[in-house]
Amino acid sequence: MKILYAAAEISPFARLTNNADMLRFLPASLQDKGFEIRILLPKYGSIHDRRNRLHEVIRLAGIEVEVDGNVESMRIKVASIPNAKLQVYFLDNDTFFKRKGMFKDPKTEAYYPDNLQRLIFYNKGVLETVKKLGWQPDIIHCHDWAAGFIPVYMKTVYANEAIFKDTKVIYNLHSPANEGVFDLENLPVMRLPEDIDQTKISAEGKIDFLRAGLNFSDHVVTGNDIRSELDGLFTELGIESTKIQGAPQDVSSKFADFYRTIKPEN
């Protein structure tokens, strides 16, 4: 079974929260169980090419991503997780991800003013990379707010792409944090279909990446740092989430079973 992981953090390359460690262990352990795993991560400027032994994947050259009417080129680089036979693909673009900070300026702690465009580039870039790979995932496993619009784009803009026609999407919240909130006046930047139900991707006049991910994914999973903080939102949206929590090895075994439930193997 082919599983694509989309996350904004994974140890040792990039850390937003302690969940970066779980996201380093989980896919590696699942690959050991026989799953075919790919991981896609933004190539932040803080990720040193030489130190982390990144190299460009020439056969994936030429990928382009449209962001707010502008076409941005993307380089794909790859590196292995230390002590694991698992590769991470990095989406590299100088316009959006050359800077040292992830989503905040390290000097001021202020959010970058173009974070929406950066997130659009990453969320669409994940799907464009899958197309270029020609690797049809059985499941796309999206993690936390930064990957919230991958389910939206897959079910709308990319709905007619044959490579995604049998793909299921899991939206996995590891914590209730949500930094993907932007003024609704920026909605045209996202280049979504005009008939999209805005209530599914926004609330209180704000584009909301977490809400969007919840509404457009096929399955919602909550991790260790989620207690009852999102119960009200789940009730409002009519979502029944699945708790997959515990020690890393327990979580790995639970996800293996969960994947097989979602996509039974022939």
N, C-alpha and C positions, 0 to 999 in steps of 0.2 A: 504494500500500500504506500502511495506517495503522499507525503505531508509537507506542505509549505509553511514555514514559520515566518511571520512578519512582525517585527518588534523594533522599537526605537532604542533598545538597550540589550546588551548581552555581555557578560564578563568573558574575557578580561578587556574587551575592546571599548565598551562604552557603558557607563553606569549613570542612570537617573535615580534609581532606588535599589533597595536590597534585592528586588526581584530579578536584577541582572544575574545574580548567582543561580537562581532557579532556572532561568532561561538558558544558562550555560549547561546545566546538568540535564534538564529534561529532554531536549532533542537528542543529545548524545546517548542517553540511556535508552531512549526509544529506538534509535538506530541499532543499538546492540540487541534489541528484541526483534529485529528483522524489518523494521519500517525503513522506507527510503525517504530521507529527510533533506530538505533544502532550507536554508535560512537567509533572509534578505534584511539587511541593516543599512541605514544611511552611513555614508563614509564621511563622518565628521572630521574637521581639520585636526582634532586632537588625536586621531588615530594615525600613528606614525607608520608609514609604509615599510620602511626598512626594519624597524624594531619588531613589527608584527608580521614581517615576511609576506606582505601583500604583493600580488602581481596581477597585472591586467589580463583579463580573459579576451584574447584577440577575436575569437569567434563570436563574441557578443558585442563587438564594436558596432557603432552606428545606431544605437537605440535613441529615439527621440521622444520627448514628453512635452505635450502642449500645456502651458500654464498661462492662463489669462491672455490668450491670443498670441503668446510668444512660444516659439519652439526651442526647447533646451535640449542639448545633447547630453548623453550620459555614458560614462565609462563604467564597466563592471570590473571590479577587482575581487580577488578571492584570497582567503587565508584559512588555515586550519586552526581549530580550537586546540590549544596546547593539551597534550596527553589524551587526545580523542581523535578518532578517525572521522572527523566531521568538518566539512567546509562551510564557511560563512561567505556569502556573496555581499559585496559592498556596493551601494549605488553612489557613484561619485560624480559630482557636478560642482564646478568652481563658483557658480553664481549663488547657490543656496547652501552648500555644505563645506566650503573651504575654511570658514571661520572656526576658531577654536572652541567656542561654546556650542552646546547642544541646542538648547532653545532659549538660553539667556546669555546676555553679554557677561562674561566672567568679571569684567571690571566694574560694572554697575549693578549687576543682578537684575537688570531690566530685560523684559522679553524683547526679542528681536521684532521689529515692526513688520517684517515680511514672513513671520512664522506661518501664516495661512498659506502663502505661496509655497513655502518650503514643504509643508505637509502635503499639499496637493501634488507636488513633484514626487514626493516619496510614495504616497498612496497609489497614484497612477503609475509611477515607475515600477512598482512591484508587479503590477499586472502586465506592463509592457515587457518586463524582463522574462516573465513566464512565457509570453508569446514568442519571444526571441529564442528562448531555450528549447521551445517545442516540447516541453515537459509538462504533461497534463496531470495536475494534482488532483488526487481524490478528495483531499481536504485542505483548505487554507485556514490556518490557525492564527488568528490576529490577536495581538496582545495590547491591552490598555488603550487609552484615549488616542495616542498618536497614530494608531492604525485603524481608527474608527470609520474612515470613509472608504476603505478597501471594499467592504461589503456593498456600500452604496454604488460605487463605480462599477463593480462587477455585475450588479443586478440592473444597472441602467445603461450607462455609456458602453459597457462591454458585454451587454446581455446577449448579443448575437454572435459572439466569438465562440466558435466550436470548441476551442480548447477548454472552456469553462462550463460547458453545457451539463456535465455530470458532477461538477465540483460542489461540495458542501462547505459552508463557512462557519467556523466556530469563532465567537468573540469572547475572549477570556479576559476578565477583569481581575487583576491581582490586588488592586487597591482602589478605593473610591476617588482618588485624585483625578482631576480633569482639567488639564491646561489647554485643551483644544476648544476654546470658546472665543468667538469672534462676532463682531457686529453684523447683523443680518444684511446691512447695506452692501456687504462684500460678497453676497451670494452669486452675482454674475461672474465673479472671478473663478468660480468652481466649474463653470461650463457644464451644468447639469441639464437634463431635459426640462423644458418649460413647464411640463405638466406634473412635475414631481410634487408630491405632497409635502409642503414645507413644514408641517407639524411633526413630521417624522425625523427631520434633521435639524430642527431649531426649537428654541423655547425662550420665552420672555425677550424677544427681539435679538436673540443671539444664535448664530450657527453653533451647533453643539456636536462635537465629534463623538462623544460618548453615547449620547442619545441616538445618533445616526447609526453607530455600530450595533447598538442593541436592536434597533428596528429592522435593520436589513440583513442581519445574520440569520443563519438557520438554527443555531444553537448558542446559548449563552452559558458560560461557565464562570464561577467565582472561585478565587484562590484564597490563600491563607489569611490575607489581611482584610478580607471582606467579612463583616459580621452582619449587622442589620442596616447598615448605612444606606443601602440602595433599595431596601424593601419597598418603600413608598413609590419609587420610580418604577420598579418592576410591576407593582400593582397597577399604576397608572397606565403603563404600556401593555399590560396583559401578558407579561413575560414570565415564564416559569424557568428559573435558572437551575443549573445543576452545580452542586458544590463538589469540587474536586480539591480536597485540602488534606494536609498532613505532611509527614516527612517526605523529602524528595523521592526516595525509593517507592513509597506508598503512592505518591502522586503519579509516578511513572507507570506503575502497574494499572492504576485506575484509568489513566488516559489510554493505555493500550486497549483496555476493554471498551472504553467509550468510543474510540475510533472504530473498532470492529462492529459496534452497535450501529453507528451512523452509516458506515459503508461496509456491509458484510462482504467478506472476501469469497470469491467463487471457489 
